[in-house]
Amino acid sequence: MSKEERQDWTRHVHNLNGMLHQEPVATIAHGFFWYLLLLITCPLMAFGAIFLSAYRLLDFYLWNREILPKDYPDKELGVFVTGCDTGFGQELVFSLVSKGFTVFAACLSEDSFKQFQGEPRIIPIKVNITSDEDVRKAYETVCKWQKDDDKESPKKRHFHALVNNAGCGRLSLIDWMEVKDFEEIMNVNFFGTIRVVKAFLPLLKQQAATGSYKDARVVNMISTAGVFAGGVLAAGYECSKHALDAYTTNLRVELGTFGVKVTKLNPSMHKTALAESKNLIGGMRKIWDAMTPEHREEYGEDYFNAIAEPIETRAGRLYWDKKYVVEAMENAVVSGNPPERVMVGLDARYIVYPLSKLPTWFRVNIIQKTPAIMTQKPKAQ
Ligand SMILES: *[C@@H]1O[C@H](CO)[C@@H](O)[C@H](O)[C@H]1NC(C)=O
C-alpha cells in the first residue's frame, strides 16, 4: 500500500467512525452489530462449550499430572504463601506441608507464628506486604534457603510457588470513603501483591533461564470481586480486585513466555475472618465514624443500621466452607498445567460469573432485587 492509499484508507475509517457515532445511525448500527454477533457466535459457542467439556474431561483423566515432592525424591520444593495468620492462607500452609512441600508462611503478626510451632518444614516470616523492607527480607530468606541446598540435605531445593493470598476489604458507600480509604485497600490488595511478585521475579526468572526448575508458578487470590462490580457497598474491594485481575492476566501472558504459570482464583464468599459479619460491619463503622457529623447527618444512624442489618442477619447464611477454596489453591499449586482462572463456589461459577457479563441495569433491577441502600435516599442538603 502506498502512502497516499494508506492516508485514503485512514480517512475512510475516520469518516466511518464519525458517522457511526451520530444518531440515528449509531443506534441502528449498534443494534445490527449485536444482532449479527449473537446470531453467529451463540451457536458456535454452544458447540464450543461441549468440546471444551470433553477436552477438560480428557485432561483430567488422561493428562493430569501432579507435581508433588513425594514423586520427586531428589527435590525439595518451597512455596511462599502470604496472609497466613488466619483463613485460607493458614489452612493452605498445613495442607501443603502434609503434601511434602516446605512452606514459608508470611504472617502480618508474629503472634501468628505459634500456630506453626513444632513443624520444621513451616518457616514463618513476618511480612507486611505494604512494606518494601519486609518483602525484601522475606525474599532473602527464601533465596538463602534455596542456596543452602547441599548443606543440609542431598536434595536439590527449588522455589515452586508464590501464593499471593493476603488481602483486606471494607464495606462502605463510595460517598462515605475518603481517597485514603481506597488507597488503603489498593495498597494491600493491589500494590502489595505487585510488590511481592516484583521481589520474587529474579528467582523465578533465574530458575527458568538456567532451566534448573520448570514447574514454578504464581497463584493470585482474587475473589469474584475481580470479575463482578456493583455487588453493593464493596467498591473499594472490587476496584482493587479488578485491578489485580487485569495485572494477573498480564502477568500470565508475560511470565508464560518463559514457562512460569500464573493462576487466578475467584472464590465467592467463603467463611473466613474477612467475611465475618462483625468484621464487615466493624470496618464499615470505622469509615462511618471518621465522617464529619454533617456528612453522617445526611444519612442518619438509622440508615447505617438499615444497611448493617442484612449483613448481620443474611450474609452469614450464604457463606461456603473455606475448605473448597483451600482445595482450589492446592490444585493450583500442584497441577502440572494450572488453569488461568478458577471460579470457586457454585454461585461464583453459575451465578456471579454469568451475571458479570450481563448489563448492569439487568442485574441491579431484576436479579439483585432492592437492597436497603437503594430504598432509603439520603436527605437533600
Ligand atoms: C503495614 O505497613 C504499613 C506501612 O508500610 C503501616 O502503615 C501499617 O500499619 C502496617 N500494618 C500492620 C498491621 O502492621
Ligand as a Chemical Component Dictionary entry (heavy atoms), coordinates in Angstrom:
data_LIG
# 
_chem_comp.id                   LIG 
_chem_comp.type                 NON-POLYMER 
_chem_comp.pdbx_formal_charge   0 
_chem_comp.three_letter_code    LIG 
# 
loop_
_chem_comp_atom.comp_id 
_chem_comp_atom.atom_id 
_chem_comp_atom.alt_atom_id 
_chem_comp_atom.type_symbol 
_chem_comp_atom.charge 
_chem_comp_atom.model_Cartn_x 
_chem_comp_atom.model_Cartn_y 
_chem_comp_atom.model_Cartn_z 
_chem_comp_atom.pdbx_ordinal 
LIG C1 C1 C 0 1.927  -2.293 57.411 1  
LIG O1 O1 O 0 2.845  -1.328 56.958 2  
LIG C2 C2 C 0 2.301  -0.039 56.740 3  
LIG C3 C3 C 0 3.395  0.852  56.212 4  
LIG O2 O2 O 0 4.189  0.247  55.287 5  
LIG C4 C4 C 0 1.703  0.504  58.027 6  
LIG O3 O3 O 0 1.068  1.738  57.776 7  
LIG C5 C5 C 0 0.680  -0.492 58.568 8  
LIG O4 O4 O 0 0.209  -0.048 59.833 9  
LIG C6 C6 C 0 1.307  -1.855 58.725 10 
LIG N1 N1 N 0 0.264  -2.790 59.161 11 
LIG C7 C7 C 0 0.401  -3.563 60.229 12 
LIG C8 C8 C 0 -0.801 -4.323 60.610 13 
LIG O5 O5 O 0 1.443  -3.639 60.841 14 
# 
loop_
_chem_comp_bond.comp_id 
_chem_comp_bond.atom_id_1 
_chem_comp_bond.atom_id_2 
_chem_comp_bond.value_order 
_chem_comp_bond.pdbx_ordinal 
LIG C1 O1 SING 1  
LIG C1 C6 SING 2  
LIG O1 C2 SING 3  
LIG C2 C3 SING 4  
LIG C2 C4 SING 5  
LIG C3 O2 SING 6  
LIG C4 O3 SING 7  
LIG C4 C5 SING 8  
LIG C5 O4 SING 9  
LIG C5 C6 SING 10 
LIG C6 N1 SING 11 
LIG N1 C7 SING 12 
LIG C7 C8 SING 13 
LIG C7 O5 DOUB 14 
# 
